[in-house]
Amino acid sequence: MVPSKLKIPFLACVALSGLGAAALAAAADQPPPEIPTCDKKIGTLAVTEPENKWWLQYNLDSPEALIKVFVSQSKCFTLLDRGKGLAAAEKERALASSGEMRGGSNIGKGQMKAADYVLVPDLVTKNNNSGGSRVGAVLGGFLPGPLAVVAGGISLKSKTADVVLTLTDVRSTEQVALEQGHSKKTDLGWAAGGGGGFFGGFAAAGASSYANTEIGQVVTMAYLDSYAKLVNDIKGMSLNAKADNVTQSVTMAKPGKMYSAASVKAPVVRALDPGMTLYPSGDKDGIWWKVTDELGNEGWVPSTLFQLAK
């Protein structure tokens, strides 16, 4: 006969087992997560791989393909291809420059869109030796409380992933947003109830390892968590990369003079030599631009005398 004191733990285990099964069933009935969307485009975006190719040790594809799916479906940015698509385009341009294209092909310089922002997917790491980049390591070091404990990139044993997305303004190099994402195997209960359609989109985009492997699915959900937070961040900002960085320095191409007003009859502020750097204020009057030199002198210079700094 089983002692009565052992009956209670046994029954409790049975009850807990039933509750666990019910919880898994409830999770399986949940709909798959949704990629957040924007009402309007914020600007052009290029997705760039981090320096450390951490995904290779987990037999995963580059996260670039994964993030491109998020960006494309969110409609928050106009996505620019700086990877395989650019390489193929450069071949076409090479053919055009060598005269192999038919007349009227209209392929040449000055046609490519510039990226307003760059998005880098990486791992959150506790130190520089555990994968990811220094950005991830710095973030992991500053995470408060319990978050600092779980900030360890990818764990195959516990099936968890901690990732980070960094959005940078190309012109100013300002870090616009940096968001961490976290996911674990138990977050994927809905996938057992028909998540194939959700992950199928990643396989079609060249990120099949994220769709077909358990750790890949965990990493996908971590990046989706991070991307959702990032979209929420930028929705609360008034981002306009072109307007925010309208001022671009110029250099004198010919000798000239800086005048106190937009006229050669105005008093001369100073003489300008070729190669000198000037900083336009944005004010213009015909061909005249209002500028400041490196010493703080302010005045007007004809735009025919200078060119954009390179």
C-alpha positions as a printed Julia matrix, in Angstrom:
310×3 Matrix{Float64}:
  0.0    0.0     0.0
  1.33   3.42   -0.9
  1.76   5.64    2.16
 -0.81   8.45    2.28
  1.9   11.1     2.45
  3.0   10.08   -1.06
 -0.48  10.26   -2.55
 -0.68  14.04   -2.44
  2.53  14.73   -4.46
  1.48  12.06   -6.98
 -1.96  13.58   -7.47
 -0.44  17.02   -7.64
  1.88  15.87  -10.41
 -1.06  14.49  -12.35
 -2.93  17.76  -11.93
  0.06  19.83  -12.96
  0.61  17.59  -15.97
 -2.96  18.21  -17.02
 -2.53  21.95  -16.56
  0.67  21.86  -18.64
 -1.09  20.05  -21.46
 -3.94  22.55  -21.3
 -1.47  25.45  -21.46
  0.26  23.95  -24.49
 -3.09  23.41  -26.18
 -4.09  27.02  -25.48
 -0.78  28.27  -26.89
 -1.27  26.2   -30.02
 -4.66  27.85  -30.55
 -3.11  31.32  -30.53
 -2.7   33.08  -33.9
  0.83  33.6   -35.23
  2.47  36.95  -34.4
  2.1   39.88  -36.77
  4.78  42.09  -38.28
  4.06  45.73  -37.27
  3.2   48.18  -40.04
  3.51  51.93  -40.68
  1.02  54.28  -42.35
  3.74  55.94  -44.42
  7.33  55.43  -45.53
  9.93  57.03  -43.27
 12.79  56.89  -45.77
 15.07  54.52  -47.66
 16.81  51.72  -45.78
 19.69  49.31  -46.35
 20.1   46.21  -44.16
 23.75  45.44  -43.42
 25.32  42.34  -41.9
 27.3   42.78  -38.65
 31.05  42.3   -38.87
 31.05  39.06  -36.89
 29.19  36.35  -38.85
 27.75  34.75  -35.71
 25.04  32.84  -37.61
 27.5   30.44  -39.24
 28.17  28.54  -35.99
 24.42  27.87  -35.67
 24.03  26.75  -39.32
 21.73  29.69  -40.01
 21.5   31.96  -43.04
 22.51  35.6   -42.81
 19.95  37.54  -40.72
 19.95  40.15  -43.51
 17.4   38.09  -45.47
 15.26  37.66  -42.36
 15.16  41.37  -41.53
 14.37  42.27  -45.13
 11.12  40.31  -44.81
 10.16  42.36  -41.74
 11.05  45.64  -43.46
  9.24  44.77  -46.68
  6.02  43.73  -44.97
  6.02  46.56  -42.45
  5.97  49.25  -45.19
  7.95  51.55  -42.88
 10.88  52.0   -45.28
 11.7   51.77  -48.97
 14.08  48.82  -48.97
 17.34  49.13  -50.91
 19.33  46.05  -51.9
 23.0   46.46  -51.07
 23.7   42.73  -51.26
 23.15  40.26  -54.1
 20.83  42.63  -55.93
 23.47  45.34  -56.0
 26.1   42.89  -57.24
 23.82  41.88  -60.13
 23.04  45.53  -60.9
 26.75  46.37  -61.01
 27.26  43.66  -63.64
 24.51  45.23  -65.76
 26.09  48.65  -65.35
 29.46  47.24  -66.36
 27.91  45.86  -69.55
 26.32  49.23  -70.26
 29.56  51.16  -69.72
 31.39  48.79  -72.07
 28.91  49.53  -74.83
 27.25  46.1   -74.86
 23.72  47.38  -74.15
 21.25  48.49  -76.82
 20.66  52.17  -77.33
 18.07  53.64  -75.0
 18.77  51.14  -72.22
 19.01  54.09  -69.82
 21.53  52.56  -67.42
 24.17  54.86  -66.04
 25.42  56.96  -63.17
 23.22  59.09  -60.96
 20.26  56.69  -60.88
 20.72  54.8   -57.61
 18.75  55.9   -54.56
 20.77  56.78  -51.49
 20.06  55.01  -48.2
 18.76  57.34  -45.51
 19.22  54.73  -42.79
 21.17  51.52  -42.19
 19.79  48.68  -40.05
 22.24  46.2   -38.5
 21.0   42.9   -36.93
 23.28  41.47  -34.27
 23.37  39.43  -31.05
 23.33  40.81  -27.55
 26.45  39.45  -25.86
 27.99  39.53  -22.41
 31.47  39.93  -23.83
 33.26  40.33  -27.14
 34.24  36.64  -27.25
 30.73  35.16  -27.2
 29.61  36.35  -30.62
 28.11  39.56  -31.92
 29.71  42.99  -32.04
 30.93  45.57  -29.59
 27.54  47.29  -29.86
 25.91  44.14  -28.51
 28.51  43.79  -25.8
 28.01  47.36  -24.66
 24.24  46.92  -24.58
 24.54  43.71  -22.58
 26.76  45.48  -20.09
 24.21  48.22  -19.46
 21.04  46.11  -19.29
 19.47  46.59  -15.85
 18.52  43.9   -13.35
 17.31  40.52  -14.64
 17.8   41.51  -18.26
 21.55  41.61  -17.73
 21.44  37.96  -16.7
 19.68  36.71  -19.85
 21.7   38.84  -22.26
 23.77  36.02  -23.68
 23.1   35.86  -27.41
 21.87  32.37  -28.4
 21.6   29.35  -26.13
 21.12  25.99  -27.84
 20.6   24.31  -24.47
 17.75  26.51  -23.26
 16.56  27.43  -26.78
 16.67  31.19  -26.13
 17.87  34.13  -28.21
 18.74  37.73  -27.34
 19.29  40.0   -30.32
 19.66  43.68  -31.06
 18.74  45.94  -34.0
 20.58  49.22  -34.52
 19.15  51.93  -36.8
 21.67  54.57  -37.89
 21.24  57.8   -39.89
 23.65  57.49  -42.85
 24.35  61.22  -43.2
 24.84  62.19  -39.58
 25.83  58.67  -38.33
 23.44  59.34  -35.44
 22.16  56.18  -33.78
 18.44  56.73  -34.19
 17.24  53.63  -32.36
 18.66  50.54  -30.66
 16.29  47.82  -29.46
 16.82  44.43  -27.87
 14.61  41.44  -28.63
 14.2   38.22  -26.65
 12.52  34.89  -27.39
 12.47  31.34  -26.04
 11.22  27.96  -27.22
  8.07  28.14  -25.11
  7.0   31.27  -27.04
  6.48  29.08  -30.12
  3.38  27.22  -28.93
  1.32  28.83  -31.69
  3.67  27.36  -34.32
  2.43  23.84  -33.5
 -1.06  24.99  -34.37
 -0.28  26.02  -37.94
  2.66  28.41  -38.05
  3.88  27.1   -41.38
  2.32  29.98  -43.25
  4.15  32.53  -41.11
  7.57  30.9   -41.46
  7.0   30.02  -45.11
  7.58  33.64  -46.07
 11.11  33.52  -44.68
 11.95  30.36  -46.59
 10.85  32.01  -49.83
 13.06  35.02  -49.06
 16.23  32.95  -48.74
 16.13  32.46  -44.96
 14.97  28.83  -44.93
 17.12  27.88  -41.92
 15.1   30.3   -39.79
 11.91  28.57  -40.9
 13.06  24.95  -40.76
 15.04  24.77  -37.51
 13.87  25.22  -33.95
 16.68  27.6   -32.98
 16.1   29.49  -36.21
 12.45  30.03  -35.28
 13.46  31.23  -31.82
 15.92  33.73  -33.35
 13.21  34.87  -35.8
 10.83  35.65  -32.94
 13.58  37.49  -31.06
 14.23  39.7   -34.08
 10.5   40.27  -34.54
 10.3   41.35  -30.89
 13.17  43.78  -31.49
 11.74  45.07  -34.77
  8.31  45.66  -33.23
  9.93  47.78  -30.5
 11.99  49.67  -33.1
  8.91  50.45  -35.21
  7.16  51.7   -32.08
 10.16  53.95  -31.4
 10.29  55.52  -34.85
  6.53  56.09  -34.93
  7.02  58.45  -32.01
  9.77  60.4   -33.79
  9.63  63.02  -36.53
 12.28  61.44  -38.75
 13.24  63.08  -42.03
 16.82  62.15  -42.9
 17.1   64.49  -45.87
 15.64  67.53  -44.08
 17.51  66.83  -40.84
 20.82  66.76  -42.73
 20.18  69.37  -45.4
 23.51  71.1   -44.85
 26.45  69.6   -46.73
 29.89  71.14  -46.82
 31.36  72.47  -50.07
 34.91  73.18  -51.22
 36.12  76.07  -53.34
 36.94  74.9   -56.88
 38.18  78.32  -58.0
 39.62  81.34  -56.19
 37.0   83.86  -55.13
 35.7   86.14  -52.42
 33.14  86.02  -49.64
 30.8   89.04  -49.62
 28.68  90.46  -46.82
 25.61  90.34  -49.09
 24.55  88.53  -52.27
 26.24  91.01  -54.6
 29.74  91.69  -55.91
 29.15  95.34  -54.92
 28.81  94.39  -51.25
 31.81  94.67  -48.89
 34.27  91.76  -49.09
 34.46  89.6   -45.96
 37.55  87.69  -47.06
 39.34  86.09  -50.01
 38.83  82.35  -50.63
 41.44  79.96  -52.04
 40.74  76.72  -53.95
 40.25  73.74  -51.64
 38.87  75.77  -48.72
 35.85  74.19  -46.96
 32.64  76.16  -46.53
 29.41  75.27  -44.73
 26.15  76.43  -46.38
 23.43  77.74  -44.06
 20.64  76.81  -46.46
 19.88  80.43  -47.45
 20.09  81.13  -51.21
 19.56  84.1   -53.48
 19.85  83.05  -57.12
 23.36  81.66  -57.6
 24.46  83.09  -54.26
 24.73  80.85  -51.2
 25.13  82.03  -47.62
 28.06  80.15  -46.04
 30.36  80.01  -43.03
 34.06  79.19  -43.17
 36.07  77.16  -40.66
 36.98  80.32  -38.72
 33.34  81.33  -38.26
 33.3   84.08  -40.91
 29.87  84.37  -42.51
 29.0   85.71  -45.92
 27.77  85.06  -49.48
 29.59  83.19  -52.26
 28.51  82.44  -55.88
 27.79  78.72  -56.25
 29.7   78.73  -59.54
 32.94  78.89  -57.55
 32.52  75.79  -55.38
 31.49  72.12  -55.48
 30.08  69.64  -53.01
 32.76  68.24  -50.73
 33.62  64.58  -51.36
